[in-house]
Structure formats: structure tokens, C-alpha cells
């Protein structure tokens, strides 16, 4: 399917893999976004930044650059 950045509002997707490395990848994992978890896209700001998602019952705002590193299916 691509990356979380391209998912339209109101859809739930499953994380396939995290790109990136080091501290950035670690920060995304610390937010609860790991392989196999479901992510619901709640809202996308008019210019696409940030993307609001629900993960493991938490609401998060992700920068477009971070959402691009999350491959989903």
C-alpha cells in the first residue's frame, strides 16, 4: 500500500515495517508504532502536516517526514 503519509482519513492500516534508523526509528517505536500494529488515520491537516492517528488507544500527531518512514498494508 505504501507509507502512512499516503493513507486517506478514516482508514485503518497495519504497520508492515519501519524505515529509517537510529534515534528517529527508536522514537517512532517508543510511540507504540511497531510492526504488526493497527493504525487508524483520524485526521490529516490541510497541507498534510501533521497527520493525526490512533495507535493502541492513544491519539498521536505525526510529522509528515515521520509518517513517510512507516510502511503500511
N, C-alpha and C positions, 0 to 999 in steps of 0.2 A: 504493500500500500504506500510506503514512503515514510516520511517523517511526521512527527506530531504537529509540526508547523503547518502542514497541508490539510489537516483533518478539519472538516466543517463543524460548526457549532451543533451541539445536541447529539453527537456520536460518541459511542464508547468503543475504544480500541484496546488491543493488548500489546504491551511492550515486547518487541522482538529482540532488540539489542540496543546497547548504549554505545555511541561512537565517542570520540574524544578520549582523553586520558588525563591522568594526574588529578590535581585538585578540582578541576571542573567536573569531571566524571564522578568523583567522590562526593561532591556537593549534591549532584543530582540524585545519587543513590541515598544520601543521607535524608533527602526529602521523601524517601519512600518509593521512588520510581526505580524499580528493578525489573529484570527480565521476567516476563510472565504475568505481571500485574495489569489489571484493567485501569484504564484512564478515561474519564468522561470529560469531554470538552464542553465547558459551561458557556464560555463567552470569549469572543475574540475582539479586541479593541479595533476601532475603525481602521487604523493604519497597521493592524496586525501585531502590535506590540503593546502590552503583554497579552498572553493567552491565559485565560483562567480555566483551571482544570480541577477535578475532584479525583483524589487518589487515596485509597484506603480510608475513606470517610473524611479526609481533610481537604480543604479548599486551598489551592495554591495558585499563585500567579507566576508564570514563567516568561522569561525574556525570549524573544523570537530566536536568538542565537542558541539558547539552551534547548528550545523545542526542536530545533533543527538537528540536534545530536541524538534525539530519541527516535529510533526506528520502530515503527508500529505495523501491525497487520490487522 
